[in-house]
Amino acid sequence: MTKAIEVSSLSKSYSGRSVLKELNLSVHEGSVYAFLGRNGAGKTTLIKILLGLLDFEGGQSLVLGLDPVNDGQRLLRQIGYVSEDHAHYEWMTAGELIRFTSAFYETWDTRLADHLSRRLDLRGDRTIRKMSRGEKAKLSLLLALAHRPRLLLLDEPTAGLDAVVRRQFLEETIDLIAEEGRTIFFSSHLIDEVERVADYVGILSRGSLVVETPLASLKDSFRSVKAVFSHETFSVRPPPGVFGFRRFERYVLFLVDAYDERIKRELTTQGADRIEVEPMSLEDIFVELTRGEA
Amino acid sequence: MVRALIWKELREHLWTVLALCLCLVVLKPSLPHLAPEPWLLGQQNHDIAGRLVRTLLAIYAVLLGAHTFGYERSRGTLAYLLTRPVDRRVVVGVKIFVSVLLLVVGGAISTLAINDTRGFGWDHTTIRVLKASLPHFSALVLLTECATVVSCFGGTVAASLVGGSALCLVLVVVFKVLSLGHEAGVPTCLLSALGLSLITMRVQQNAPFSGWRKKAWLTAKTMVPAVALVGAGLFVWNLYLTLFPGPMGAEIVRVAPEGLYVTGWTLRPPLGCLSQCRSYRVDWEGTATRWLKFRNVRVLSVSPDGRYLLAEDFRGLLGFGELRNDVVVLRSDGTECHRISGRERFIDFAWGSSGSKLAFYARQLLWWTGPYQNSMTSNAMLLPFEFDPYDGPRFELRVLTLSSGEVVSVPFEPSVGDREAFSRILSFDDRANTLRLQLHVPSLESMPIVKIGLNGKVIEERTSPKNSVVLPADWFEIESSRNRDWMVLKRQKGPQKAWPFSLGTYKLSLALVHKPSSNETQTVTVSSPDPKDVFFETVIDTEAENLADGRLPNEPQVFWSERYGAFLILTDWTKVQSISPQDRILKERFTIRF
């Protein structure tokens, strides 16, 4: 399977503060990749790097096989981008902005734009200044899709939208893209929307990807393991393969990927009286993996 | 795509242009009240209204530059624009093109709206308040470019306004104070604008729009060679001029018994900058020798015996103008004899008839709108000054003995007039120790002439009408013979309007006419010059901007010479001709050899 995005050992810092540290990431073509992280984790930074808007200190990034810095123009022709703030020229009407944007793309599909306009219930004569945030988000989606991009980069596209509009936005996006087998890379910190649409999940914590896996396997393999002890737990050591743990007076909670007999044996050896293994929701996994991050 | 970008830029700048138009609409009715006094119509250099409009255009220019990226950044639309598949050089190029285009449009609107405003109270006269010119336009482009560069570096509109102005000031300081080519104002402006445009484009091509360290590094990398290249070129040019001054010209000439005192220039920038001048003494053979090497002095007057000179010591004011630092009395060898004022003051003076004393007074000026060397010419013109009424006594009349440096105050206070009254020193008889003063009182129709002793007592008092000499229409007196019975008049016609650069032609005529009477108590009417009185005519092509103190560039200078008993005329910066009242034929005298 070819890669739509391939990032290796990518580093980026702002004023000495490291945001991305040796980041490795790959997105398969045709997949819907959810890029999760807490606020300020560096999700927007990575997307801007992929768009060629930001430079980086070390590593490499290839998008659709092109270098975003040196092949920016060629690359941007094949990308649709929706920003978090949906900032448009507020003095334009929706129709003017659509015409203005169409001037940049040879592959602009006017019929598709009209179709999307009707489907998303957008009025061309409406000034953008007067639009609600939901309407602006829909307009952003139209502008990102109408030139039929191979890759859609969405940077927290549903942030600030109410639940109804958020769901509509995501459903429309998936419907429109999936039928043509295009790739979607979207960042978010809203877990429920990810669970609904994503094929792959990458979780960014402290500048690195702590998890990058198909969503289904993530939910299958991650487990919360509660080991109860009859003695104080300060001497309990985490067994190998544990992502994180929290120590309480009489028990320890472990977050493990692929729980097996080896872990159970290790905990028993350390004096565990009882071991309880439970499946985890994506939100629990996300919270546990990013806990303690500034 | 380019069309779409241009359309967007024009729409975004619409409010800036409308704001300019609104300012002009508000400004236009008030301009006549700000226009100069009628007697200053020839003194276009002091037009307040024109300065106001030019300031407005300068603000507009910075605003256009700051708007280039600052507006997008403030609105958060820059990322949207830069994620379109378009070469960033095209984006920057279109933005700069539209800015410059709107600058031209703004200039045109201002010219059409404001120029040729009728003056308040004298509607028969048209006042030109806007002098668009290439150097002026280049300076506006430079302002726009500076603000554009700052807006590229993450500045919002407000930050770009401040930063752009500061950057422009820095460039002006670098170019002007360090003498990097300020002899050649136009190329400097154009080079700067061109260089900045290229730099802006280069920065945009290579550097992403965040990461200020990398951008600063890339900018430095691209700017340093460009600045070094331009700077080195200008430095070499200045060095060349220093080593080989090239064709010099006589800008200011004063006659002394043994020759001429000349302020010479190698090049004449649109704005005079005295730091580029050199002082020469020219003998009657025309051979010039450097008189003062390092001081930026301009000789105001030479004592009748030629032993002393009254000179102004100027200091360049960051290239924008000149600050008169001191008025000093120098010996003919250039050494300082006496310092008269240490501040920016109006000086009026008269040499004693024997040349051993100097009567003078100096006063702080509140506002100055006209020529100040009233004693250099003897014509009785009104002096458009406004004095600071709180700056000590009105006159502070003093007499300096030149050999000893002793200063004596003359306790004279005119009994007439109000706070704005002032006097001119008409003459000083240092043998009889009497002074003749002419009092000017705006509220009175007459100009009293008093003769006083050095003890301040009035010996004689007469009145003279204000317009004691009535000249024919369009003609101005520029020089009189010593006993004031002959005078040279000047007429200056033009220019023909030709926007945008106001390039036009002036027709200049000089006429030698006889003045019927020199009695100061009467109004003397000088008849209109007969065509045969006109002894010199020339056509001068110039930009309106180049009029300094109402004078055209390379305008012939006329001065009376006792040695020849004739008027000397300096033309083409170096040629000295003469015309005497007796034969009235223009003769070649000598050419100044610098």
Interface residues (C-beta under 8 A of the other chain):
Chain A: K48 L51 G52 L53 L54 D55 V69 G72 Q73 R74 L75 L76 R77 I79 Y81 S83 D85 A87 H88 Y89 E90 W91 M92 R99 F100 T101 A103 F104 Y105
Chain B: M1 R3 A4 W7 K8 R11 E12 R75 G76 T77 A79 Y80 L82 T83 R84 P85 V86 D87 A207 P208 F209 S210 G211 K214
